[in-house]
Amino acid sequence: MPLFCRIFLLTLALMHLSAQAQSDTTPADDFFADGPLILTVSRMAKPLLESPASVSVIDREMIEASGMREVADLLRLVPGFVVGYHGGQTPVVTYHGLGREFGNMIQVLIDGRSVFIPSFGGVPWSNLPLLIEDIERIEVIRGPNAVTYGANAFLATINIITRHAAEDVGTSYSVTVSDNANPDIEDSYLRIGHQHGAVDWRLSLGTFADGGFADINDSRRTSKANFRMDIGASRNQLWTLQLGTSDGRVGRGFPPTSGDSTDLERSEEAQNSYFNLQWEAVRDTSSSIARLTHTEQEVTDHFDPGPLTFNGINNVTTFIDFDRVSKRTDLEFNQTDAVGGSVRLVYGGNLRQDQVKSLFLLNDDSYHSVDSRRVFGGIEWRIDDNWLLDLGVMVEDSDLTSTEDSPRISLIRKFGANHALRLVASAAKRNPILYEHDGATEFMANVPGIGTIIVPTWLGNSDIEPEDIESYEIGLRSQLASGFETDIKLFSYEISNHIIETEIQVLVPPFGLQDVDTATNAETSEVRGLEIGIGYTGSERLGFNAGFSLVDAKATDDNFEESIPDFTAFFSLLYRINRKHEVSTAFYYQDEISWLDSRDDIPIARRLDLRYIYRLNNELNMELIGQNLLEDFEDYEEENVHDQVIYLRLSGGF
């Protein structure tokens, strides 16, 4: 075990044994408190001023005022976040940059459940079994958080927290349609909630359909269902059961006339489902959480590309099978204890199994499993009324990696009740996915005059090492009595051991040596900059949020530098004219960018959204929403052009 971990665990034990005084505030006090508390950053409920890392919160009011249909688009309201669309139904989210379609540098959770897909990696944003109307808030940790959630909480962590079933008793509905020929939006939502004694439950159903970008085969139609039940066994105990599924059909590929005959126009079907069972107990000086989750994705995408040309030979035939099944099962426990009047501890562990079945990725039709194990611990030491020290470490290993640790140390200096200066140092890993480590992609091709040959296109690298990040930040958060809140962050981090794609040569009889892709460790990136977030909630009629990120990136690979825009910014405003009328607007700016898996340099993007809502009565609302109201702009690829979109939403409840 690394020396840092030994010192940390010894400190944890000594502080547990030596504390004498009783705590003035307890976990139960925190759990039932009225003030806003964040849960994601360290697994301990904390006020924002005492967060040991940079945190942004997108609350329910911001979600509704945005008028967004896509969960991923909400991340535009976070300083430093970049959102792009690889296709009309494929959002891509990254922090600062280094983004690609199947991104693997951000940990995304829904109610603490990881939704990372272990086959290709990334998050199926549009096909998540999640309805935006059920979200209470989104907590975003801007920076490494592997100390809390392990490898892949690398650049940032997003925890989407849904509403307790007791908040949605009754029936709610909405219908959304557009008058545009493209994207031709047709959405619907129905929610039924009921309360019976200590049992609350909610059933949510939704459909989503649009035509995507005008010049691409990327239309989609998705159906989703979610069920949540909350059972209060007693005042201090709560059971939560969640089930969900989504079934989507999306357009993929290009017409044969485009010249890309290996990616023909077709439809892909994807089913995503999950199960989440959680038990939570809150006592006077401690709290416990145990959680069992299972997430599964099944993708059906196979086709005959028709005659191809290979090594100058025409009429080569093959069959392309992108079908795949991915599963992730987690068993997790964490405990929080108040020890004396100045110390809180959090500790626990996690067992995880990832399973992937894919002929395309792994060259057989059986499940391949990766097991991982984690233990973590953290100390919050309130040195006095003004100083707070937070230490944490995660120790983990898996079938693909050796034992590794991810530490974080934070020192917070409070200035009265409204200001806090934080100093943070942390380290994290981005572990290779199964495909990078063990992938084996081969195609069986029929070559005229030769017969059947095997053509490899990808070979995994079993010697691949995790990516490393070391991160430092200085932050100042202020919460003023006037209703203003600011968060200023100076940051610097270095990523080494990047996992990149490279070429090796293998023998392909009878053609000799051929280039085949593989993964290797190479390149380094250094990123530093300034982020500022500003919010105002001091008026019942007016609220706004704004933020920007100014970044300077240097890398040994020019592609990495170009994937990080120098400047991003947003501004959103909500104004309640009276009880019946409300308007909101948002502006988003993104500098030039070149996504890592894109062939195009994307110019500056400016986006303006407007929303007007008229509340006819307590049971019926009418919203008119306009998006991309400035000039059209490109996204990800040159042919991905965002047009002006205007749609109408009717919603209500009873």
C-alpha positions in Angstrom: 0.0 0.0 0.0 1.4 3.5 -0.9 2.9 5.5 1.9 0.2 8.2 1.6 -2.5 5.7 2.2 -0.8 4.2 5.3 -0.4 7.6 6.8 -4.0 8.5 6.0 -5.5 5.4 7.5 -3.3 5.7 10.6 -4.5 9.3 11.0 -8.1 8.1 10.6 -7.7 5.5 13.4 -6.0 7.9 15.8 -8.5 10.6 15.4 -11.4 8.1 15.9 -9.8 6.9 19.1 -8.7 10.2 20.6 -11.7 12.4 20.1 -13.5 13.2 23.4 -16.0 16.0 23.0 -19.6 15.5 21.7 -20.7 17.0 18.4 -22.7 20.2 18.3 -24.3 19.1 15.0 -25.1 15.6 13.9 -25.7 13.7 10.7 -29.4 13.7 11.6 -29.3 17.5 11.9 -27.7 17.8 8.5 -30.2 15.3 6.9 -33.3 17.1 8.1 -31.9 20.7 7.8 -33.7 23.3 5.7 -30.5 24.8 4.2 -29.0 23.6 0.9 -26.5 20.8 1.3 -24.5 19.0 -1.3 -24.0 15.2 -1.1 -21.8 14.2 -4.1 -18.4 15.8 -3.4 -17.4 13.6 -0.4 -20.5 11.5 0.5 -21.0 13.7 3.5 -23.7 16.4 3.5 -22.0 19.8 3.4 -23.0 23.4 2.8 -21.5 24.8 -0.4 -19.2 27.1 1.6 -17.5 24.0 3.1 -17.1 22.0 0.0 -13.6 20.5 -0.4 -13.8 20.9 -4.2 -15.5 23.2 -6.8 -19.2 22.5 -7.1 -21.9 23.8 -9.3 -25.6 23.1 -8.7 -28.3 23.2 -11.4 -31.5 23.4 -9.4 -35.1 22.7 -10.4 -35.8 26.4 -11.1 -32.9 26.6 -13.6 -34.0 23.4 -15.3 -37.5 24.6 -15.9 -36.3 28.1 -16.9 -33.9 26.6 -19.5 -36.7 24.9 -21.5 -34.2 22.2 -22.4 -35.4 18.8 -23.8 -32.0 17.1 -23.3 -30.4 16.5 -19.9 -26.9 17.0 -21.5 -27.8 20.5 -22.6 -28.3 21.5 -19.0 -24.6 21.2 -18.5 -24.1 24.3 -20.6 -25.1 26.1 -17.3 -21.8 25.1 -15.6 -18.6 27.0 -16.0 -16.1 25.2 -18.1 -18.4 22.6 -19.5 -18.6 21.9 -23.2 -21.5 20.2 -24.9 -21.5 19.0 -28.5 -23.6 16.8 -30.7 -21.8 14.0 -32.6 -25.3 13.4 -34.2 -28.7 14.8 -33.5 -29.3 12.1 -30.9 -25.7 11.8 -29.6 -24.8 14.5 -27.1 -21.2 14.6 -25.9 -20.3 16.3 -22.6 -16.8 17.2 -21.4 -15.1 19.5 -18.9 -12.8 22.0 -20.7 -12.0 19.6 -23.6 -10.4 16.3 -24.6 -13.9 15.2 -25.7 -14.9 12.4 -28.0 -18.2 10.5 -28.8 -17.5 7.8 -26.3 -15.9 9.9 -23.6 -14.5 8.3 -20.5 -13.0 11.2 -18.4 -16.2 12.2 -16.6 -18.2 10.1 -14.1 -21.9 10.4 -14.5 -24.3 9.2 -11.7 -28.0 9.2 -11.3 -28.9 9.1 -7.6 -25.4 7.8 -7.0 -25.7 5.0 -9.6 -23.0 5.0 -12.3 -24.4 5.1 -15.8 -21.0 4.7 -17.6 -21.2 2.1 -20.4 -18.3 -0.4 -20.1 -18.2 -1.5 -23.8 -17.2 1.6 -25.8 -17.3 3.9 -22.7 -19.2 7.1 -22.4 -22.8 7.9 -21.4 -25.9 7.3 -23.6 -27.3 10.7 -22.7 -30.4 10.6 -25.0 -31.3 7.1 -24.2 -30.9 7.2 -20.4 -34.0 5.9 -18.6 -34.4 9.3 -17.2 -37.0 12.0 -17.7 -35.9 15.6 -17.3 -39.2 16.5 -15.4 -38.2 14.1 -12.6 -34.9 15.8 -11.8 -34.6 17.8 -8.6 -31.1 19.1 -9.1 -27.7 18.3 -10.7 -24.6 18.5 -8.6 -21.4 18.9 -10.7 -17.9 18.6 -9.2 -15.6 20.5 -11.4 -12.3 18.7 -11.0 -11.0 15.2 -10.2 -13.2 13.3 -7.7 -11.8 9.8 -7.8 -11.3 10.1 -4.0 -15.1 9.6 -3.8 -16.1 7.6 -6.9 -12.9 6.0 -8.1 -11.2 5.9 -11.5 -13.0 7.7 -14.3 -14.2 10.5 -11.9 -11.2 12.1 -13.7 -12.0 15.5 -15.0 -15.4 16.0 -13.3 -18.3 14.2 -11.7 -22.0 14.8 -12.4 -24.7 13.5 -10.1 -28.2 13.8 -11.3 -30.5 13.7 -8.3 -34.2 12.8 -8.9 -37.1 14.0 -6.9 -38.4 12.1 -3.9 -41.7 10.4 -4.8 -43.5 12.3 -2.0 -42.9 15.5 -4.0 -45.0 14.3 -7.0 -48.3 13.2 -5.6 -51.0 13.5 -8.2 -51.0 13.5 -12.0 -48.8 15.7 -14.3 -48.5 15.7 -18.1 -46.9 17.7 -20.9 -46.9 17.6 -24.7 -44.2 19.3 -26.8 -44.4 19.9 -30.6 -42.6 22.1 -33.1 -43.7 23.9 -36.2 -40.4 23.3 -37.9 -40.1 20.7 -40.7 -36.8 19.9 -39.0 -36.2 18.8 -36.2 -39.9 18.0 -36.1 -40.2 17.6 -32.3 -42.9 15.4 -30.8 -42.5 14.8 -27.1 -44.9 13.6 -24.4 -44.7 13.1 -20.6 -47.1 11.6 -18.1 -46.4 11.2 -14.3 -48.7 9.5 -11.7 -47.8 9.8 -8.1 -49.5 8.4 -5.0 -49.0 8.4 -1.2 -50.2 5.7 1.2 -49.0 6.0 4.7 -45.2 5.8 4.8 -45.1 4.6 1.1 -44.7 7.1 -1.7 -44.5 6.0 -5.4 -44.2 7.6 -8.8 -44.6 6.3 -12.3 -43.2 8.4 -15.1 -43.7 7.7 -18.9 -42.3 9.7 -21.8 -41.7 9.7 -25.5 -39.2 11.7 -27.4 -39.0 12.1 -31.2 -37.2 14.6 -33.6 -35.5 14.7 -36.9 -32.0 15.6 -35.7 -29.8 17.6 -38.0 -31.2 18.5 -41.5 -28.4 16.9 -43.6 -27.8 13.7 -41.5 -29.6 10.4 -41.0 -29.9 10.9 -37.2 -33.7 11.1 -36.5 -34.8 9.3 -33.3 -37.8 8.0 -31.5 -37.4 6.9 -27.8 -39.8 5.7 -25.2 -39.0 5.8 -21.5 -40.5 4.5 -18.3 -39.4 5.1 -14.7 -40.8 3.9 -11.4 -39.7 5.1 -7.9 -40.9 4.0 -4.5 -39.8 5.6 -1.2 -40.7 3.8 2.0 -40.1 5.5 5.4 -39.6 2.5 7.7 -39.2 5.1 10.5 -38.2 8.7 10.9 -34.6 7.7 10.6 -34.7 5.0 7.9 -35.7 5.1 4.3 -35.9 2.4 1.6 -35.8 3.5 -2.1 -36.6 1.3 -5.0 -36.1 2.5 -8.6 -36.7 0.8 -11.9 -36.4 2.2 -15.4 -36.2 1.3 -19.1 -35.8 3.1 -22.4 -36.3 1.8 -25.9 -34.9 3.9 -28.8 -34.5 3.7 -32.5 -32.0 6.2 -34.1 -30.7 6.8 -37.6 -27.1 6.0 -38.3 -24.7 6.1 -41.3 -24.8 7.7 -44.7 -26.3 7.0 -48.2 -24.1 4.9 -50.5 -23.6 7.9 -52.7 -21.5 9.5 -50.0 -18.6 7.2 -50.8 -18.5 5.8 -47.2 -20.0 2.4 -47.9 -18.7 0.9 -44.7 -21.1 3.0 -42.7 -24.4 2.7 -44.6 -27.6 4.5 -43.8 -29.6 2.3 -41.3 -31.4 2.3 -38.0 -29.8 1.4 -34.7 -31.9 0.1 -31.8 -30.9 0.5 -28.2 -32.5 -0.7 -25.0 -31.3 0.6 -21.6 -32.6 -0.5 -18.2 -31.6 -0.3 -14.6 -32.5 -1.4 -11.1 -31.6 0.5 -7.9 -32.3 -0.6 -4.3 -31.0 1.6 -1.5 -31.3 1.5 2.3 -30.4 4.6 4.4 -30.4 5.1 8.1 -29.8 8.4 9.8 -28.9 8.4 13.5 -27.8 11.1 16.0 -24.1 10.8 15.3 -23.9 8.5 12.3 -25.6 7.6 9.0 -25.4 4.5 6.8 -26.2 3.8 3.2 -26.2 0.5 1.4 -27.0 0.3 -2.3 -27.3 -2.4 -5.0 -27.6 -1.3 -8.6 -27.6 -2.9 -12.0 -27.5 -1.1 -15.3 -27.8 -2.8 -18.7 -27.6 -1.7 -22.4 -28.3 -3.8 -25.4 -27.6 -2.3 -28.9 -28.7 -3.9 -32.1 -26.8 -2.6 -35.2 -25.7 -5.0 -37.9 -25.9 -4.7 -41.7 -24.4 -5.8 -45.1 -22.3 -2.9 -46.5 -22.4 -4.3 -50.0 -19.3 -4.7 -52.3 -16.2 -3.0 -51.1 -12.7 -2.4 -52.5 -9.8 -3.8 -50.4 -6.1 -3.5 -51.4 -7.2 -2.6 -54.9 -9.5 -5.6 -55.3 -13.2 -4.9 -56.1 -16.3 -6.7 -55.0 -15.0 -7.8 -51.6 -18.0 -8.7 -49.4 -18.4 -8.9 -45.6 -20.9 -8.4 -42.9 -20.7 -5.8 -40.2 -22.0 -6.6 -36.7 -21.9 -3.8 -34.1 -24.3 -5.6 -31.8 -23.3 -5.4 -28.1 -24.5 -5.9 -24.6 -23.0 -4.1 -21.6 -23.8 -4.7 -17.9 -22.7 -3.0 -14.7 -23.5 -4.3 -11.2 -22.5 -2.4 -8.1 -22.8 -3.3 -4.4 -21.8 -0.4 -2.2 -21.8 0.6 1.5 -20.7 3.8 3.2 -20.8 5.0 6.7 -20.6 8.5 8.2 -19.7 9.1 11.9 -19.4 12.2 14.0 -16.5 11.8 16.4 -16.3 14.4 19.0 -17.2 18.0 18.4 -14.9 18.7 15.5 -14.4 15.5 13.4 -16.6 13.7 10.9 -15.5 10.4 9.2 -16.8 8.7 6.1 -15.7 5.3 5.0 -16.9 2.3 3.0 -16.4 0.1 0.0 -17.6 -1.0 -3.4 -17.7 -4.2 -5.4 -18.3 -3.9 -9.1 -18.6 -6.2 -12.0 -18.7 -5.0 -15.6 -19.7 -7.5 -18.4 -19.5 -7.0 -22.1 -20.6 -9.2 -25.0 -19.7 -8.1 -28.5 -18.5 -10.0 -31.5 -17.3 -6.7 -33.0 -15.4 -5.6 -29.9 -14.0 -8.8 -28.5 -14.2 -11.3 -31.4 -16.4 -13.8 -29.7 -20.0 -14.2 -28.6 -19.5 -14.7 -24.8 -19.5 -12.3 -21.9 -16.2 -10.8 -20.8 -16.1 -9.7 -17.2 -14.0 -7.1 -15.3 -14.2 -7.1 -11.5 -13.1 -4.2 -9.4 -12.9 -3.5 -5.7 -12.7 -0.2 -3.8 -12.3 1.0 -0.3 -12.4 4.7 0.6 -12.2 6.9 3.6 -12.4 10.6 4.5 -11.8 12.9 7.4 -13.4 16.3 8.0 -11.6 18.1 10.8 -13.1 21.4 12.0 -9.9 22.9 13.4 -11.8 25.9 14.8 -14.6 28.1 13.7 -12.7 29.4 10.7 -10.5 26.5 9.5 -11.6 23.2 8.0 -9.3 20.4 6.9 -10.6 17.7 4.6 -8.6 14.6 3.7 -9.7 11.6 1.6 -8.3 8.6 -0.3 -9.7 5.9 -2.5 -7.8 2.6 -2.9 -8.9 0.3 -5.7 -7.8 -2.4 -8.0 -9.4 -4.3 -10.9 -8.8 -7.2 -13.3 -7.2 -4.7 -15.7 -5.1 -2.6 -13.3 -2.9 -3.0 -10.2 -3.8 -1.5 -6.9 -3.9 2.3 -7.1 -4.8 5.2 -4.9 -6.5 8.6 -5.5 -6.0 11.1 -2.7 -7.3 14.6 -2.1 -6.5 17.2 0.5 -8.5 20.4 1.0 -7.9 23.3 3.4 -10.8 25.8 3.8 -10.5 29.2 5.5 -13.9 30.8 6.3 -14.3 34.5 6.7 -17.4 34.9 8.7 -20.6 33.2 7.5 -20.5 34.3 3.9 -17.0 33.7 2.5 -14.7 30.7 2.2 -11.3 30.3 0.6 -10.3 26.8 -0.4 -7.0 25.2 -1.4 -7.3 21.8 -3.0 -4.8 19.3 -4.3 -5.9 16.0 -5.7 -4.9 13.1 -8.0 -6.9 10.6 -10.0 -6.7 7.8 -12.5 -8.6 7.1 -15.8 -8.5 3.3 -16.1 -8.5 1.7 -19.6 -11.8 0.2 -20.7 -12.0 -3.4 -21.7 -11.8 -2.6 -25.4 -8.5 -0.7 -25.0 -7.1 -3.6 -22.9 -8.4 -6.7 -24.5 -10.3 -5.6 -27.7 -10.0 -7.7 -30.8 -11.9 -6.5 -33.9 -11.8 -8.7 -37.0 -13.8 -8.9 -40.1 -14.3 -12.0 -42.2 -14.2 -11.0 -45.9 -14.8 -12.9 -49.1 -12.2 -11.8 -51.7 -12.8 -12.8 -55.3 -10.2 -15.3 -56.6 -8.7 -15.8 -53.0 -11.6 -16.9 -50.8 -12.3 -16.0 -47.2 -9.7 -14.0 -45.2 -9.6 -12.5 -41.7 -9.0 -8.7 -41.6 -8.1 -7.4 -38.1 -8.7 -3.7 -37.5 -8.1 -3.3 -33.7 -5.9 -5.2 -31.2 -6.1 -4.3 -27.5 -2.9 -3.6 -25.5 -2.7 -5.7 -22.2 0.2 -3.5 -21.1 -1.8 -0.3 -21.2 -1.5 1.8 -18.0 -4.1 4.2 -16.5 -4.0 7.9 -17.4 -2.9 10.2 -14.5 -4.0 13.6 -13.4 -2.6 15.9 -10.8 -4.8 18.9 -10.0 -4.4 22.1 -7.9 -6.9 24.9 -7.3 -7.5 28.0 -5.3 -11.1 28.9 -4.9 -13.2 31.7 -3.2 -16.9 31.2 -2.7 -19.1 33.9 -1.4 -22.8 33.8 -0.4 -24.1 37.3 0.3 -27.2 38.4 2.2 -28.3 40.3 -0.8 -28.9 37.0 -2.7 -25.7 37.1 -4.8 -23.4 34.1 -4.8 -20.0 33.9 -6.5 -17.5 31.1 -7.1 -14.1 32.0 -8.3 -11.6 29.3 -9.2 -7.9 29.4 -10.3 -6.8 25.9 -11.4 -3.9 24.0 -12.9 -3.7 20.4 -13.8 -1.5 18.0 -15.7 -2.6 14.8 -17.4 0.1 12.3 -18.2 0.1 8.9 -19.8 -2.8 9.8 -22.1 -4.3 6.6 -23.7 -4.2 7.3 -27.4 -4.9 5.4 -30.6 -1.9 4.4 -32.7 -1.0 1.9 -35.4 0.9 -1.3 -35.5 1.5 -3.7 -38.4 0.2 -7.3 -38.4 0.4 -10.0 -41.0 -2.8 -10.5 -43.1 -2.3 -13.4 -45.5 -2.1 -13.2 -48.5 -1.6 -9.4 -48.5 1.3 -9.2 -46.1 1.7 -6.5 -43.4 -1.3 -4.3 -42.8 -1.9 -1.4 -40.4 -4.0 -2.2 -37.3 -5.1 0.3 -34.6 -4.2 -0.3 -30.9 -4.0 1.7 -27.7 -0.9 3.0 -26.1 0.3 5.5 -23.4 1.7 8.7 -24.8 1.5 12.5 -24.6 1.0 15.0 -21.8 -1.4 17.9 -21.4 -1.1 20.9 -19.1 -4.2 23.0 -18.5 -4.6 26.1 -16.3 -7.1 28.9 -16.2 -9.8 30.9 -14.4 -13.5 30.1 -13.9 -16.1 32.4 -12.4 -19.7 31.5 -11.6 -22.3 34.1 -10.4 -25.8 33.6 -9.2 -28.6 35.7 -7.9 -31.7 34.4 -6.0 -32.5 37.4 -3.8 -35.8 38.3 -5.4 -39.0 36.2 -5.9 -39.4 37.8 -9.3 -35.8 37.8 -10.7 -33.0 35.3 -10.8 -30.0 34.9 -13.0 -26.9 32.7 -13.4 -23.7 33.4 -15.3 -20.3 31.9 -15.7 -17.2 31.8 -17.9 -14.1 29.7 -18.2 -10.8 31.1 -19.5 -8.3 28.3 -20.3 -4.7 28.1 -21.4 -3.7 24.6 -22.6 -0.4 23.2 -23.7 0.0 19.6 -24.9 2.6 17.4 -26.6 -0.2 16.6 -29.2 -1.7 19.5 -31.1 -5.0 17.7 -31.3 -5.4 17.8 -27.5 -4.7 21.6 -27.5 -7.3 22.2 -30.2 -9.9 20.2 -28.4 -9.9 22.7 -25.5 -11.6 26.0 -26.3 -9.9 29.0 -24.9 -13.1 30.7 -23.7 -16.7 29.5 -22.9 -19.4 31.5 -21.2 -23.1 31.4 -20.4 -25.8 33.8 -19.0 -29.3 32.9 -18.0 -32.1 35.1 -16.7 -35.5 34.4 -15.3 -38.1 37.1 -14.7 -41.6 36.5 -13.3 -43.8 39.3 -14.6 -46.7 38.3 -12.4 -48.4 35.0 -11.3 -49.5 34.2 -14.9 -46.6 35.4 -17.0 -42.9 34.5 -16.9 -40.0 34.9 -19.3 -36.5 33.5 -19.3 -33.5 33.7 -21.7 -30.1 32.2 -22.0 -27.0 32.9 -24.1 -24.1 30.4 -24.6 -20.7 31.1 -26.2 -18.0 28.6 -27.1 -14.7 29.3 -28.8 -13.3 27.4 -31.7 -12.9 23.6 -31.0 -11.8 20.4 -32.7 -13.2 17.3 -31.1 -10.7 14.5 -30.8 -12.7 12.2 -33.0 -13.8 14.8 -35.5 -12.2 15.6 -38.8 -13.3 19.3 -38.8 -12.3 22.5 -36.9 -15.5 24.0 -35.6 -15.8 27.8 -35.5 -17.1 30.0 -32.7 -20.7 29.1 -31.6 -23.1 31.6 -30.2 -26.6 30.4 -29.1 -29.5 32.4 -27.8 -32.6 30.8 -26.3 -35.9 32.5 -25.2 -38.8 31.1 -23.3 -42.2 32.5 -22.4 -44.7 30.8 -20.1 -48.4 31.6 -19.6 -50.1 30.0 -16.7 -53.8 29.8 -17.7 -54.8 28.3 -14.4 -53.4 26.0 -11.7 -53.8 23.0 -14.0 -52.6 24.2 -17.4 -49.4 26.0 -18.6 -48.4 27.0 -22.1 -44.7 27.5 -23.0 -43.3 28.9 -26.2 -39.6 28.1 -26.5 -37.2 29.3 -29.2 -33.6 27.9 -29.4 -30.6 28.9 -31.6 -32.3 32.2 -32.4 -29.1 33.8 -33.8 -27.3 32.5 -36.9 -27.0 28.8 -37.6 -23.8 27.2 -36.2 -21.8 24.1 -36.8 -21.4 21.4 -34.1 -18.8 18.6 -34.0 -18.7 18.2 -37.8 -19.3 20.7 -40.5 -22.5 19.0 -41.6 -24.0 19.1 -38.1 -25.7 22.5 -38.3 -28.0 23.8 -35.6 -31.0 25.6 -37.1 -33.5 27.8 -35.4 -36.0 25.7 -33.4 -39.3 26.9 -32.1 -41.6 24.6 -30.1 -44.7 24.8 -28.0 -45.2 22.9 -24.7 -48.5 22.4 -22.9 -48.3 21.1 -19.4 -50.4 20.7 -16.3 -51.5 18.6 -13.4 -54.3 17.6 -11.2 
